[in-house]
């Protein structure tokens, strides 16, 4: 016999408790998102009344000279930072998990500090580290045979520079999440593997990674979404302004930077909104691909 369903109004107290969240969500997220979609079909400078232009803004964005450059830079950045960042975070999590007590707390705090450093201070620190003439990084690389590298002005090194800063800043956060996942893996799994003669590498491949899969998936999806929306530290590293951004030859220009430039530099809010929605579609597609890949992987 089925339990009788309670009427919807009987849950009114519960809905009232979450109502403030939905009000704020609608005002500060949902409304701007939908209004951005609406204004993407208009030519609007933020001053004069919008003029309907259909899908022309989307065509202008796609055929603009910086569109391909921005997404090419983004593809390079995302691929490198995801592979490097997740690998380093996972390695550090495994390493730190082997420490106990005070040493473990010290390492966790040390690796997490870059995450809480203010962004402008992060950019200032790394502009000094990456300075060609007296920067620490060039001095460390000099004994290895590297010449003077113009990290922030040479287009060959601008994307790697952005990756280095992002990995330095985000690795600690990902490490803490992965470390929490590692703590949830029962020690009995490792003890049984050691009895069977498994070495450390085999434990990682056959126990750690499969058991950590849900947490790894969370870190990967979050990393993709963050990397695809990169804006802050490249903007600061290149001293960008609304009318001049991305550094020399736009070597560190990304889509969000181009959106900001079109909106507040050229006062083309319709184009900027269309650009933002195109980027949103890209983020959604890649996120759905991640979910589809995970669903297929879990059925093996």
ZIMO-V937378 format. One record per helix or strand of 2 or more residues. SS is the DSSP state (helix for helix, strand for strand). FROM is the first residue (numbers start at 1). TO is the last residue. If there is no record, write none. Layout:
BEGIN
ss = (SS,SS)
from = (FROM,FROM)
to = (TO,TO)
END
This chain:
BEGIN
ss = (helix,strand,strand,helix,helix,helix,helix,helix,helix,helix,helix,helix,helix,helix,helix,helix)
from = (8,42,51,56,65,101,119,136,155,187,200,213,232,248,255,269)
to = (39,43,52,63,97,116,129,142,183,195,211,228,237,250,265,298)
END
